[in-house]
């Protein structure tokens, strides 16, 4: 993991910024293999806020910014907030991998985070810990889902789960599926502890999707 000093001097994460005239910043952090495109339908409802939506380490237009571990991504997002958020602070929203980056950001840079809203961000336990402890499972599962399943079937399943069609994002996910990224992220997921979560100083809301997330862990 690069030092904070190194992060401050390396190239910035790519980020989309919108509504620069608004006084309060929301930072949107995407999931594994995704990009800022993941937030396209959400951004439409956030016109009253200044938006920063980066491509996280190793992903899409930040593809060459490595390593892609959770801590490094958190430090790089911290650099974005310091430089570009209104007043140098922001509300941070994270989905899946982005949730873990959000929680690590809140732990390491609490002065930058006004509040945190995370989906599927919690310490890994039981079968969840076993799966992320074997990143080859994630690698080959995503190979099957993103490359081998026909696009029409993928979209049908996605629609049945309440998702809109996202052909552009699917293309990004295929390009982002790299072993070094998946391994770095999965190993980072195991580093989050309950003590880390309990000691977060900012207001934090955590939610879960009943059919795919560990709801009991989120309740805790």
Secondary structure, DSSP 4 states (H G I P E B T S, - for coil): ---HHHHHHSPPPPEEEE-TTSSSEEEEE--TT--GGGGHHHHTT-TTSEEEEEPPTTSGGGTTS----HHHHHHHHHHHHHHHSGGG-EEEEEETHHHHHHHHHHHH-GGGEEEEEEES-S---HHHHHHHTSHHHHHHHHHIIIIIS-HHHHHHHHHHTTPPP-HHHHHHHHHH--HHHHHHHHHHHTT--HHHHHT--SEEEEE--TTTS-HHHHH-
